[in-house]
Amino acid sequence: MILVTGAGGKTGVAVLKALVARGAVVRALVRSNSCRAALNAFGVHDIVAGEMDDPRAWSRALHGTNAVYHICPNMSPHELPFARALVAAAVAHGVRRLVYHSVLHPQIEAMPHHWAKLRVKEMLFSSGLDITILQPTAYMQNSLTEWERMVDDGLYRVPYPVDTKLSLVDLDDVAEAATLILTEAGHSGASYELVGTAPMSQIEVAETFGRALQRDVRAEAEPIEVWNHRARNAGMGDYPRETLTKMFQAYARDGLKGNPNVLGWLLKRPPTSLAAFAARMAAIHA
């Protein structure tokens, strides 16, 4: 049985769907029961609700499992303590196999959530567990927050310069790779960068969506102060807002650039292109 943590988020859902499609026996650890019906709908019925700082929740979640896919809640200030609690519980329950969902270039100290994942990776090296680290770049799915604006106004808005270059990846490709790594031998001790595209400017991203939508779409930079004000008014907490602000500033300086070769090797096919993803989204929303 494979435990997927952080299973109520979009990454956890994608990984669970891929595992279920492959016939794996799974259990989901979620923060609350509010997503139980959604998980049941695609075949996940073994669900444990609890917080990642609760040893009793970890004990219930890990009992009878032989592998864990660990996803910390996005932008959590508790990345390292949560991972430590998981490792302690895994050792106590004799669960040795752990695949950790990290991020591309965790070495970038200017992005606190990247740096926290590097600290977790450092801790895992001395855990005695059989570990694999996955390091995905930014999801193509993140672009969908701008979908209505692209469709209605022909604008793709980002809180950094439009010439900023980012490598992207389809979350479905990440889930497929995670499933292969969890269900096949030969991945112990590996760290894999999961990148779907060469670096693309936001101008190129907007034009790619425009071709799929058969209309002009123009990239537009939103001042970080305006984004910050909008995020605060939408109810985003201080820590995630400040962390995202630092991420956007790091993107503006250096971008987030990777190479798709490793993901192609894992999948045994070319990773999904942004053009193919955009066409798929256009067909779904038609």
Buried (B, 14 or more C-beta within 10 A) or exposed (E): BBBBBBBBBBBBBBBBBBBBEEEBEBBBBBBEEEBBEEBEEEEBEBBBBBBBEEEEBBBBBBBEBEBBBBBBBEBBBBBBBBBBBBBEBBEEBEBBBBBBBBBBBBEBEEBBBBBBBBEBBEEBEEBEBBBBBBBBBBBBBEBBEBBEBBBEEBBBBBBBBBEBBBBBBBBBBBBBBBBBBBBEEEBEEBBBBBBBBBBBBBBBBBBBBBBBBEEEBBBBBBEBEEBBEEBEEEEBEEBBBBBBBBBBBBBBEEBBBBBBEBBBEBBEEEBBBBEBBBBBBBEEEE
